[in-house]
């Protein structure tokens, strides 16, 4: 059973719903294709897969959700444990650190983000790299500890 929302959480969900509804035409509905963005705005961090399993859609216009339909989605997703810790990500990146110096080539980082696990598009990778403001060294490598810290901070 989903946990009952406290009044502050419910107010946050309503506030973000109103913003998304405003951007979407003030019809009391939010497109299911942006439910992932909605959930991220209320402090959750669902994967694309979790969003789709909980009522999200791939394309705009496929389904519209009322506030009463979004609240159970929020409750369900908020009960899901985080998908990784700093230590988990450090261990994963060490797999690609051939010399054990704490660096990964930027080309390999881009390849991993676009080809492994929940694949990101090139545009999404560009956005992440821009938002984290990670600088390559002269050999084209990135210190992955700094990268992980900045991504988790976002």
C-alpha positions in Angstrom: 0.0 0.0 0.0 1.3 3.5 -0.9 2.2 5.8 2.0 -0.2 8.6 2.8 1.2 12.0 1.7 1.8 14.6 4.4 0.2 18.0 3.8 3.5 19.5 2.7 4.2 16.8 0.1 0.6 17.1 -1.2 1.0 20.9 -1.5 4.3 20.4 -3.5 2.7 18.0 -5.8 -0.3 20.3 -6.4 1.9 23.3 -7.0 4.1 21.5 -9.6 0.9 20.1 -11.2 -0.5 23.6 -11.5 2.7 24.8 -13.2 2.7 21.9 -15.6 -1.0 22.4 -16.3 -0.3 26.1 -16.9 2.3 25.2 -19.5 0.0 22.6 -21.0 -3.0 24.9 -21.6 -4.8 25.1 -18.2 -7.2 22.3 -18.8 -6.7 20.4 -15.5 -4.6 17.8 -17.3 -0.9 17.1 -17.7 0.5 15.0 -20.6 1.7 11.6 -19.5 4.8 12.1 -21.7 6.2 14.6 -19.3 5.3 12.8 -16.1 9.0 12.0 -15.6 9.8 15.7 -15.7 7.0 16.3 -13.3 8.4 13.7 -10.8 11.9 15.2 -11.1 10.4 18.6 -10.3 9.0 17.3 -7.0 12.4 15.8 -6.0 12.2 12.3 -7.3 14.7 10.7 -9.7 12.9 8.0 -11.6 14.4 6.2 -14.5 12.7 6.2 -17.9 11.6 2.6 -17.3 10.1 3.5 -14.0 8.2 6.4 -15.5 6.8 4.2 -18.3 5.8 1.5 -15.8 3.9 4.0 -13.7 1.8 5.6 -16.3 4.2 7.7 -18.4 4.1 7.5 -22.2 6.8 7.9 -24.9 4.9 10.4 -27.0 3.1 13.6 -26.3 -0.7 13.4 -26.8 -1.1 9.7 -26.0 -2.6 10.2 -22.6 -3.5 13.0 -20.2 -3.5 12.8 -16.4 -5.5 14.6 -13.8 -4.1 15.5 -10.4 -6.0 12.6 -8.9 -4.1 10.3 -11.3 -0.7 11.8 -10.7 -0.8 11.6 -6.9 -0.8 7.7 -6.9 2.1 7.8 -9.4 4.0 10.1 -7.2 3.3 7.9 -4.2 4.4 4.7 -6.0 7.6 6.3 -7.4 8.5 7.9 -4.1 8.5 4.4 -2.5 11.2 3.2 -4.9 14.7 3.1 -3.5 17.4 5.2 -5.2 19.1 3.4 -8.0 22.7 4.0 -7.0 25.0 5.6 -4.5 28.3 7.4 -5.0 30.2 4.2 -4.1 28.1 2.2 -6.6 29.0 4.7 -9.4 32.7 4.8 -8.4 32.9 1.0 -8.6 31.2 1.0 -12.0 33.6 3.7 -13.4 36.6 1.8 -12.0 35.8 -0.9 -14.6 36.8 1.5 -17.3 39.8 2.9 -15.5 42.5 0.8 -17.1 45.4 2.5 -15.3 43.7 2.9 -11.9 44.4 6.6 -11.9 40.8 7.8 -11.5 40.3 8.9 -15.1 38.1 7.7 -18.1 38.5 9.0 -21.6 35.7 11.4 -22.6 35.0 9.2 -25.7 34.6 6.1 -23.6 32.3 8.0 -21.1 30.1 9.1 -24.0 30.0 5.6 -25.4 29.1 4.1 -22.0 26.3 6.7 -21.4 24.8 6.1 -24.9 25.3 2.4 -25.2 25.0 0.7 -21.7 22.1 0.4 -19.3 19.4 3.1 -19.7 20.8 4.6 -22.9 21.0 8.3 -23.3 20.8 10.3 -26.5 23.9 12.3 -27.7 21.9 15.4 -26.9 21.3 14.2 -23.3 25.0 13.4 -22.9 25.9 16.9 -24.2 23.5 18.4 -21.7 24.9 16.4 -18.8 28.5 17.3 -19.7 27.5 21.0 -20.1 25.7 21.1 -16.8 28.5 19.4 -14.9 31.1 21.6 -16.5 33.6 18.8 -16.5 36.9 19.6 -18.2 39.1 17.1 -20.1 42.8 17.0 -19.4 45.3 17.3 -22.3 44.9 13.6 -23.1 41.1 13.8 -23.4 40.4 12.2 -20.0 37.9 13.1 -17.4 38.3 12.6 -13.6 35.3 10.4 -13.0 35.1 11.1 -9.3 34.4 14.8 -10.0 32.0 13.8 -12.7 30.0 11.5 -10.4 29.9 14.1 -7.6 28.6 16.8 -10.0 25.9 14.5 -11.5 24.6 13.4 -8.1 24.6 17.0 -6.9 22.3 18.1 -9.8 
